[in-house]
Amino acid sequence: EVQLVESGGGIVQTGGSLRLSCLTSGFTFDDYAIGWFRQAPGKEREAVSCITSADNSTIYKDSAKGRFTISSDNAKNTVYLQMNSLKPEDTAVYYCAARLAVSCSLYSDEHSPSTNDFDYWGQGTQVTVAT
């Protein structure tokens, strides 16, 4: 059974940091692209970042560039999202998702990951950035 379990969310002050984790199981880690998405109240779910461990490709949403870093630990089948300099507009539920047999290099600033592209999803973790 494929599972993705997010953790690490919480409440943080503006300018603070959080590290989210996505523990995966039930599939071959190297065969998948893993994406981080977020959904704020009343808004659509949007892609934040993506990583493919097989080719070390990564991409970031413009607003995340320079502040967020995605990484993976293949031995632990876990993907991390280090978020620094957090802003109130980063407040959202953050989800990780897996897509089989593609590289994140498929995506670009003009062609960001879509929720429809991803096959498996976690339950999400709440991130709240207080002013």
Backbone as CSV, one residue per row, in Angstrom:
resi,resn,N_x,N_y,N_z,CA_x,CA_y,CA_z,C_x,C_y,C_z
1,GLU,0.839,-1.197,0.000,0.000,0.000,0.000,0.871,1.243,0.000
2,VAL,0.593,2.131,-0.940,1.336,3.387,-1.014,0.866,4.329,0.091
3,GLN,1.828,4.892,0.800,1.504,5.866,1.844,2.482,7.025,1.807
4,LEU,1.960,8.213,2.009,2.776,9.401,2.204,2.260,10.071,3.472
5,VAL,3.163,10.332,4.398,2.777,10.910,5.675,3.609,12.166,5.927
6,GLU,2.918,13.291,5.989,3.588,14.559,6.249,3.666,14.824,7.753
7,SER,4.697,15.544,8.134,4.839,15.997,9.521,5.696,17.254,9.532
8,GLY,5.702,17.919,10.676,6.567,19.083,10.837,5.866,20.419,10.782
9,GLY,4.575,20.411,10.494,3.859,21.673,10.483,3.693,22.234,11.877
10,GLY,3.192,23.466,11.939,2.976,24.103,13.230,2.739,25.583,13.073
11,ILE,2.825,26.277,14.182,2.645,27.727,14.203,4.012,28.368,14.421
12,VAL,4.305,29.355,13.593,5.605,30.015,13.664,5.401,31.506,13.415
13,GLN,6.258,32.307,13.958,6.202,33.748,13.747,6.760,34.106,12.372
14,THR,6.337,35.242,11.866,6.887,35.753,10.605,8.410,35.815,10.690
15,GLY,9.053,35.306,9.646,10.506,35.260,9.625,11.090,33.972,10.170
16,GLY,10.247,33.145,10.757,10.701,31.896,11.335,10.882,30.794,10.306
17,SER,11.215,29.601,10.802,11.501,28.460,9.941,10.758,27.219,10.402
18,LEU,10.487,26.345,9.454,9.940,25.023,9.728,10.547,24.053,8.725
19,ARG,10.661,22.799,9.132,11.065,21.758,8.206,9.974,20.696,8.145
20,LEU,9.404,20.559,6.974,8.379,19.543,6.767,9.029,18.259,6.283
21,SER,8.448,17.144,6.686,8.921,15.839,6.250,7.789,15.086,5.565
22,CYS,8.148,14.296,4.565,7.190,13.433,3.870,7.780,12.030,3.862
23,LEU,7.266,11.200,4.727,7.724,9.810,4.804,6.905,8.971,3.848
24,THR,7.578,8.281,2.939,6.868,7.493,1.933,7.102,6.005,2.139
25,SER,6.153,5.209,1.666,6.297,3.766,1.721,5.393,3.143,0.670
26,GLY,5.696,1.893,0.318,4.830,1.165,-0.602,5.195,1.311,-2.063
27,PHE,6.278,2.037,-2.356,6.713,2.134,-3.745,8.218,2.354,-3.788
28,THR,8.784,2.196,-4.975,10.223,2.385,-5.146,10.516,3.867,-5.242
29,PHE,11.167,4.365,-4.237,11.354,5.805,-4.067,11.962,6.457,-5.299
30,ASP,12.970,5.823,-5.882,13.689,6.420,-7.011,12.841,6.517,-8.275
31,ASP,11.742,5.800,-8.317,10.908,5.785,-9.518,9.912,6.935,-9.573
32,TYR,9.885,7.752,-8.536,8.840,8.763,-8.414,9.411,10.165,-8.273
33,ALA,8.653,11.107,-8.812,8.843,12.508,-8.465,7.976,12.799,-7.250
34,ILE,8.518,13.522,-6.312,7.774,13.902,-5.107,7.596,15.413,-5.108
35,GLY,6.365,15.818,-4.979,6.053,17.245,-4.973,5.493,17.694,-3.637
36,TRP,5.765,18.942,-3.308,5.097,19.598,-2.188,4.100,20.597,-2.768
37,PHE,2.878,20.526,-2.278,1.814,21.438,-2.659,1.280,22.098,-1.397
38,ARG,0.541,23.172,-1.591,-0.113,23.792,-0.440,-1.472,24.341,-0.852
39,GLN,-2.345,24.420,0.133,-3.687,24.954,-0.118,-4.083,25.850,1.035
40,ALA,-4.262,27.122,0.721,-4.730,28.095,1.703,-6.252,28.125,1.684
41,PRO,-6.883,28.584,2.770,-8.342,28.636,2.820,-8.915,29.434,1.655
42,GLY,-9.870,28.844,0.958,-10.534,29.521,-0.141,-9.737,29.586,-1.429
43,LYS,-8.589,28.921,-1.453,-7.753,28.972,-2.655,-7.510,27.567,-3.198
44,GLU,-7.080,27.515,-4.451,-6.774,26.235,-5.050,-5.423,25.708,-4.543
45,ARG,-5.286,24.409,-4.605,-4.024,23.794,-4.241,-2.981,24.147,-5.295
46,GLU,-1.800,24.533,-4.839,-0.747,24.943,-5.765,0.557,24.235,-5.460
47,ALA,1.358,24.079,-6.491,2.659,23.440,-6.322,3.639,24.401,-5.690
48,VAL,4.463,23.882,-4.803,5.502,24.665,-4.143,6.885,24.233,-4.625
49,SER,7.085,22.925,-4.683,8.396,22.424,-5.063,8.270,20.966,-5.491
50,CYS,9.312,20.483,-6.159,9.302,19.110,-6.661,10.730,18.601,-6.677
51,ILE,10.898,17.309,-6.408,12.234,16.719,-6.459,12.155,15.314,-7.032
52,THR,13.155,14.960,-7.823,13.301,13.604,-8.315,14.658,13.113,-7.867
53,SER,14.688,12.131,-6.992,15.969,11.660,-6.469,16.793,10.970,-7.543
54,ALA,16.125,10.383,-8.535,16.852,9.640,-9.562,17.821,10.521,-10.351
55,ASP,17.437,11.781,-10.584,18.324,12.658,-11.356,18.640,13.960,-10.612
56,ASN,18.249,14.011,-9.336,18.519,15.194,-8.495,17.926,16.478,-9.055
57,SER,16.873,16.377,-9.820,16.248,17.587,-10.351,15.286,18.168,-9.326
58,THR,15.256,19.481,-9.258,14.350,20.182,-8.346,13.773,21.399,-9.045
59,ILE,12.587,21.773,-8.646,12.000,23.027,-9.104,11.269,23.677,-7.939
60,TYR,11.067,24.992,-8.040,10.410,25.752,-6.978,9.435,26.752,-7.571
61,LYS,8.352,26.972,-6.857,7.462,28.081,-7.161,8.246,29.380,-6.952
62,ASP,7.939,30.388,-7.754,8.694,31.640,-7.674,8.774,32.193,-6.263
63,SER,7.656,32.180,-5.546,7.634,32.772,-4.204,8.435,31.960,-3.198
64,ALA,8.791,30.730,-3.559,9.569,29.876,-2.662,11.065,29.944,-2.937
65,LYS,11.428,30.420,-4.101,12.843,30.462,-4.465,13.630,31.330,-3.480
66,GLY,14.748,30.791,-3.041,15.585,31.515,-2.098,15.180,31.368,-0.648
67,ARG,13.978,30.852,-0.403,13.515,30.682,0.987,13.301,29.218,1.350
68,PHE,12.850,28.428,0.385,12.548,27.018,0.637,13.593,26.147,-0.044
69,THR,13.890,25.005,0.589,14.799,24.041,-0.002,14.210,22.651,0.121
70,ILE,14.104,21.965,-1.002,13.604,20.596,-1.001,14.795,19.650,-1.068
71,SER,14.704,18.539,-0.349,15.783,17.558,-0.356,15.193,16.190,-0.096
72,SER,15.988,15.163,-0.360,15.495,13.809,-0.120,16.574,12.970,0.539
73,ASP,16.129,12.035,1.323,17.005,11.042,1.956,16.539,9.687,1.461
74,ASN,17.239,9.156,0.469,16.792,7.910,-0.152,16.801,6.743,0.835
75,ALA,17.741,6.753,1.756,17.816,5.664,2.733,16.594,5.631,3.633
76,LYS,15.987,6.794,3.825,14.809,6.890,4.700,13.511,7.033,3.911
77,ASN,13.604,7.036,2.571,12.417,7.235,1.721,11.636,8.475,2.149
78,THR,12.362,9.514,2.419,11.755,10.731,2.974,12.196,11.953,2.177
79,VAL,11.249,12.841,1.950,11.512,14.123,1.316,11.247,15.218,2.341
80,TYR,12.106,16.222,2.331,11.994,17.329,3.274,11.741,18.635,2.535
81,LEU,11.087,19.544,3.212,10.946,20.906,2.704,11.355,21.848,3.828
82,GLN,12.545,22.405,3.710,13.024,23.384,4.671,12.494,24.746,4.266
83,MET,11.753,25.374,5.146,11.126,26.662,4.845,11.684,27.721,5.790
84,ASN,12.333,28.699,5.233,12.913,29.799,6.007,12.230,31.114,5.641
85,SER,12.448,32.113,6.472,11.879,33.451,6.218,10.393,33.369,5.899
86,LEU,9.684,32.651,6.724,8.262,32.424,6.464,7.459,33.706,6.579
87,LYS,6.435,33.774,5.742,5.552,34.940,5.681,4.120,34.499,5.956
88,PRO,3.273,35.428,6.395,1.869,35.055,6.630,1.205,34.425,5.404
89,GLU,1.594,34.835,4.211,0.994,34.266,3.009,1.444,32.833,2.733
90,ASP,2.382,32.324,3.508,2.750,30.908,3.407,1.810,30.021,4.213
91,THR,0.917,30.618,4.966,-0.034,29.849,5.759,-0.915,29.004,4.865
92,ALA,-0.927,27.700,5.119,-1.689,26.766,4.285,-1.545,25.366,4.857
93,VAL,-2.333,24.459,4.326,-2.085,23.042,4.552,-1.114,22.588,3.464
94,TYR,-0.041,21.949,3.883,0.995,21.496,2.957,0.866,19.985,2.758
95,TYR,0.870,19.592,1.492,0.723,18.199,1.112,1.954,17.744,0.321
96,CYS,2.330,16.486,0.510,3.283,15.904,-0.425,2.535,14.903,-1.301
97,ALA,3.074,14.714,-2.496,2.422,13.864,-3.479,3.477,13.178,-4.331
98,ALA,3.120,12.044,-4.899,4.061,11.258,-5.694,3.520,11.021,-7.088
99,ARG,4.417,11.121,-8.053,4.062,10.852,-9.437,5.079,9.875,-10.016
100,LEU,4.560,8.813,-10.623,5.410,7.739,-11.126,6.090,8.111,-12.427
101,ALA,7.368,7.728,-12.497,8.094,7.664,-13.767,8.234,8.984,-14.508
102,VAL,8.376,10.065,-13.779,8.696,11.337,-14.422,9.783,12.026,-13.614
103,SER,10.421,12.987,-14.254,11.400,13.818,-13.569,10.821,15.205,-13.352
104,CYS,11.220,15.817,-12.272,10.770,17.182,-12.022,11.346,18.156,-13.043
105,SER,12.370,17.730,-13.790,12.897,18.584,-14.846,11.866,18.796,-15.958
106,LEU,10.794,18.011,-15.933,9.682,18.196,-16.863,9.028,19.558,-16.656
107,TYR,9.120,20.061,-15.414,8.432,21.292,-15.060,9.341,22.505,-15.155
108,SER,8.709,23.673,-15.208,9.443,24.925,-15.323,8.600,26.035,-14.739
109,ASP,9.108,27.257,-14.756,8.329,28.394,-14.277,7.044,28.555,-15.093
110,GLU,7.115,28.199,-16.366,5.954,28.344,-17.242,5.031,27.131,-17.188
111,HIS,5.541,26.042,-16.685,4.761,24.793,-16.638,4.963,24.167,-15.271
112,SER,4.200,24.635,-14.311,4.358,24.150,-12.949,3.580,22.844,-12.755
113,PRO,3.970,22.066,-11.757,3.256,20.799,-11.510,1.774,21.046,-11.230
114,SER,0.964,20.152,-11.767,-0.476,20.218,-11.527,-0.890,19.113,-10.574
115,THR,-1.903,19.376,-9.774,-2.398,18.338,-8.875,-2.867,17.118,-9.657
116,ASN,-3.343,17.335,-10.875,-3.832,16.215,-11.686,-2.712,15.284,-12.132
117,ASP,-1.486,15.772,-12.080,-0.350,14.970,-12.533,0.057,13.907,-11.520
118,PHE,-0.315,14.085,-10.264,0.235,13.259,-9.193,-0.731,12.172,-8.775
119,ASP,-0.146,10.985,-8.501,-0.947,9.781,-8.313,-1.336,9.538,-6.855
120,TYR,-0.450,9.900,-5.945,-0.674,9.577,-4.527,-0.439,10.820,-3.678
121,TRP,-1.236,10.930,-2.624,-1.221,12.113,-1.769,-1.206,11.748,-0.293
122,GLY,-0.550,12.611,0.473,-0.643,12.503,1.918,-1.845,13.267,2.442
123,GLN,-2.005,13.253,3.763,-3.163,13.896,4.390,-2.937,15.383,4.672
124,GLY,-1.700,15.818,4.609,-1.408,17.234,4.801,-0.989,17.575,6.220
125,THR,-0.265,18.676,6.325,0.149,19.210,7.622,-0.042,20.721,7.601
126,GLN,-0.616,21.245,8.675,-0.957,22.670,8.718,0.270,23.507,9.079
127,VAL,0.485,24.551,8.294,1.517,25.548,8.592,0.817,26.881,8.778
128,THR,1.038,27.493,9.922,0.454,28.796,10.209,1.563,29.767,10.568
129,VAL,1.625,30.865,9.819,2.643,31.883,10.076,1.945,33.093,10.662
130,ALA,2.265,33.367,11.907,1.609,34.455,12.635,2.328,35.776,12.379
131,THR,1.542,36.858,12.377,2.132,38.188,12.173,2.714,38.728,13.466
